[in-house]
């Protein structure tokens, strides 16, 4: 059994289900004391259910998943812009060559 292959298939299946214009929600769990990085979790709503996209986004975009008080988060470095928007823009660009394919919203 190819575990890495199964993980890639799961990531692809999970993210390919997302529709154009679908909202991806981000929650900032922590901001570093310097303000230079954030730990963010990502979700979407599908058929009335909250779906955690953090792991799938991390795998596709090359982020490491970190635990923060029991929540899976992506550590995003940078300052001077909306980092939730940045990650969602990068996701749309990688999957569909359109950074505005998805909508981002902070919760």
N, C-alpha and C positions, 0 to 999 in steps of 0.2 A: 504494500500500500504506500503510495506516494503522498505523504502528509503535506509537503510544500505545495504540490499540485492541487490537492483538495482545498487548501487554504486560498490559493489563487482563484480557483473556480468559485468558491463561496463569495469572495470579494467581488469578482466580476458579476455574478448573478445578483448579488445584493444591490450593487450600484447601477447595473444596467436596467433594473426595474424602475428607477426613478424617471419621472416624466419631465418634459420641458416645462419650466416655470414652477416646478415643485419647490416648496419651501423646505430649506434645511435650517434647523434651529441650532444655535450654539449657546452654550452656557459657560461663562468664564468661571472656573472653579477657584482659581488662584492667580494673583499677580505677584511677580517677584518684588522684593523690596526696592530694587533698582528701577522697576517698571519696564525692563527690557524683555521680559518674557511672560507668557500667560499659559496656564493649563486650561484647556478647553475641551468640553464634551460636545458631540454632535448627534442630532436626532432628526427624524422626520416622522410624520404621521401617515400611516397607510391603513385604510379600512378601519379608522377609528382607533388604531393601536399605535403607541409610541415605539418606534424602531430606533435602536441605538446604532448609529453609523460610525462611531468613533474608531473601532477596530478596522473596519473596511477602508475608511478614508486614510488612516495611518499607513496601512499596508500599501495602498495605491500610491500615495504621495511621499512615502519614505520617512514618515515620522515614527518615533517610538511611542508606544502606548505606556503611560505611567499611571500608577495608582495614586489617587488623592482622596484619602478618607473613604475608601471603598468605591470610588467612582473611577472608571477608565477615562483618561484624559490624553490629549495630545499636547505636548509642550511646543508652543509656537513662539519663536523669537522675533523681535522687532518692535518698533515704536513709531508713532506718528500716523497710524492708520488703523482701520477696523480690521483686526486680525481674523475675526469670524468671516467677514467678507472675503479676505485674502484667501483663506483656505477653501471656501465654497467656490470662488472664482477659479482657483487652480484646479479644483475637481472638475468643474465644467469644461475647462480648457483641455485637460488631459483626456477626458472621456469623449467629448464632442467637438473639440476645437472651437469652443464658444464659451468664454469665461462667464457670460451672462445667461447660460443655459438654465441654471438654478437660481432661486431667490434665497438670500440669506436673511435671517432674522435672529436677533439676540433675545434669549429668554432668561 
